[in-house]
């Protein structure tokens, strides 16, 4: 199973969008799954269901940070290079979906903190599984084309 399929399956098994993308790459990032699930747990629903940046995009950015991120504040060129990478990844996602903002992708302004139950109807009406798949696919394509730092 490739990482995009793994991310989609994780989402369909109850993990949020950020967790699904982030944890599909644990074998590459070196982060243990429990830590990755915990770290990404806050980013589902567009940051705690605030419907801001899509959690799948946030998960993709976290993976990119672990694999290609910078560590020193005094490395402005590395910081700019990394931000350019994040913009490239987000723009690829946006080209295929029309945006990166959860509320726009879902056409929902519901910010109640309680998530909906994961029922067959939930999965039929929500594009999230496909968005998770897409984010993981974009990240994997980038990795396939670039060396990991």
Backbone torsions as a table, in degrees:
resi	resn	phi	psi	omega
1	UNK	NA	131.4	178.3
2	UNK	-79.8	171.2	-174.3
3	UNK	-67.2	-34.2	178.4
4	UNK	-63.9	-44.0	176.6
5	UNK	-64.9	-39.9	178.7
6	UNK	-61.5	-44.5	179.1
7	UNK	-60.5	-45.2	179.9
8	UNK	-61.5	-42.9	178.6
9	UNK	-65.0	-40.0	177.5
10	UNK	-61.2	-43.2	178.0
11	UNK	-61.3	-44.9	-179.0
12	UNK	-68.9	-13.6	176.3
13	UNK	-98.8	14.9	170.6
14	UNK	106.2	-8.1	177.5
15	UNK	-76.3	152.2	178.6
16	UNK	-74.6	172.4	-174.0
17	UNK	-61.4	-42.3	179.9
18	UNK	-67.9	-43.2	178.7
19	UNK	-61.0	-42.6	-177.0
20	UNK	-61.5	-45.5	180.0
21	UNK	-69.5	-50.0	-177.4
22	UNK	-56.4	-45.8	-172.4
23	UNK	-79.5	-15.5	174.8
24	UNK	-69.2	-14.4	-176.9
25	UNK	-113.4	10.7	-177.6
26	UNK	-56.9	-33.5	179.8
27	UNK	-64.1	-28.3	178.9
28	UNK	-90.9	-35.0	-175.7
29	UNK	-79.2	-22.1	-178.1
30	UNK	81.6	3.2	179.2
31	UNK	-85.6	135.2	177.5
32	UNK	-68.3	150.5	-173.8
33	UNK	-60.0	-41.5	-178.8
34	UNK	-59.9	-45.1	178.5
35	UNK	-64.2	-42.4	-179.5
36	UNK	-64.4	-44.5	178.4
37	UNK	-62.2	-41.7	-179.3
38	UNK	-67.1	-46.9	179.3
39	UNK	-59.2	-45.3	-176.3
40	UNK	-78.9	-10.9	-174.1
41	UNK	-59.7	-28.0	-177.6
42	UNK	-79.0	-14.2	-171.0
43	UNK	-96.8	-3.6	178.5
44	UNK	-66.4	151.3	178.6
45	UNK	66.7	26.7	179.6
46	UNK	72.6	47.2	-178.2
47	UNK	76.3	84.6	176.3
48	UNK	59.6	36.6	-179.4
49	UNK	63.8	26.0	172.7
50	UNK	-81.1	-8.9	178.2
51	UNK	65.8	35.5	176.5
52	UNK	-91.8	-131.6	-178.2
53	UNK	-60.2	130.4	-179.9
54	UNK	-49.8	133.4	179.4
55	UNK	-60.4	-32.2	177.4
56	UNK	-63.7	-39.1	177.2
57	UNK	-68.1	-41.3	176.7
58	UNK	-62.0	-41.3	177.6
59	UNK	-61.6	-43.1	177.5
60	UNK	-60.5	-42.6	179.8
61	UNK	-66.0	-37.8	178.1
62	UNK	-65.1	-41.1	177.3
63	UNK	-62.4	-46.6	179.3
64	UNK	-59.9	-38.9	177.9
65	UNK	-64.2	-42.6	179.5
66	UNK	-67.0	-34.7	-176.5
67	UNK	-89.4	-32.7	-171.8
68	UNK	-130.3	3.2	-173.1
69	UNK	-70.9	169.0	178.9
70	UNK	-101.7	163.9	-177.1
71	UNK	-125.9	-17.3	-176.0
72	UNK	-113.4	133.1	178.4
73	UNK	-61.4	-27.8	-176.3
74	UNK	-87.5	20.1	177.1
75	UNK	-113.1	67.5	-175.7
76	UNK	-59.6	-34.1	180.0
77	UNK	-69.3	-37.2	177.4
78	UNK	-67.3	-38.5	178.0
79	UNK	-62.7	-47.4	179.8
80	UNK	-62.8	-40.7	178.1
81	UNK	-61.1	-43.1	-179.2
82	UNK	-68.4	-43.8	178.0
83	UNK	-61.5	-35.5	176.3
84	UNK	-63.7	-39.7	176.4
85	UNK	-61.1	-48.0	-179.0
86	UNK	-61.1	-41.3	177.8
87	UNK	-64.2	-39.6	177.8
88	UNK	-61.8	-47.9	179.8
89	UNK	-62.2	-47.0	-179.6
90	UNK	-63.6	-38.8	179.7
91	UNK	-68.5	-33.7	174.7
92	UNK	-64.0	-41.3	177.0
93	UNK	-63.0	-46.4	-178.0
94	UNK	-63.1	-38.6	178.6
95	UNK	-58.5	-33.7	-175.9
96	UNK	-94.3	-16.6	-175.8
97	UNK	-119.0	-18.7	-176.8
98	UNK	93.7	-6.1	-179.6
99	UNK	-179.2	178.2	176.4
100	UNK	-128.2	4.5	-177.4
101	UNK	-97.5	124.7	-175.9
102	UNK	-51.9	-50.7	-174.9
103	UNK	-62.0	-30.5	177.8
104	UNK	-77.7	-39.9	179.0
105	UNK	-65.8	-35.6	-178.8
106	UNK	-95.8	-10.9	-172.9
107	UNK	53.5	50.1	-176.9
108	UNK	-142.3	136.1	174.9
109	UNK	-110.5	10.7	-179.3
110	UNK	-68.9	110.7	-180.0
111	UNK	-112.3	16.1	175.9
112	UNK	-59.2	141.0	-175.5
113	UNK	-70.1	-15.6	-177.9
114	UNK	-86.0	116.0	179.9
115	UNK	-70.8	157.7	177.1
116	UNK	-70.0	154.4	175.1
117	UNK	-67.6	142.6	178.9
118	UNK	-85.1	92.6	179.0
119	UNK	-112.8	168.9	175.2
120	UNK	-57.2	-34.8	178.6
121	UNK	-67.1	-37.5	176.9
122	UNK	-57.1	-49.1	-177.3
123	UNK	-68.9	-27.9	179.0
124	UNK	-73.3	-35.3	-174.7
125	UNK	-92.9	-11.0	-175.9
126	UNK	-108.5	137.1	177.2
127	UNK	-85.0	3.7	-169.9
128	UNK	-57.4	-41.5	-179.3
129	UNK	-60.5	-40.5	178.8
130	UNK	-71.9	-33.9	177.7
131	UNK	-67.5	-39.5	176.2
132	UNK	-62.9	-45.5	178.1
133	UNK	-57.8	-48.0	-178.4
134	UNK	-61.6	-46.3	-179.5
135	UNK	-60.9	-43.7	179.3
136	UNK	-67.0	-36.8	178.4
137	UNK	-64.8	-45.6	178.3
138	UNK	-60.5	-44.6	179.9
139	UNK	-63.3	-44.2	-179.4
140	UNK	-64.0	-40.2	178.0
141	UNK	-61.9	-40.3	177.8
142	UNK	-63.5	-46.4	-180.0
143	UNK	-59.4	-42.5	-178.4
144	UNK	-62.9	-28.1	-177.0
145	UNK	-95.6	-9.9	-175.5
146	UNK	-135.2	145.4	176.0
147	UNK	-68.6	144.5	175.2
148	UNK	-83.8	131.8	-178.9
149	UNK	-63.4	NA	NA
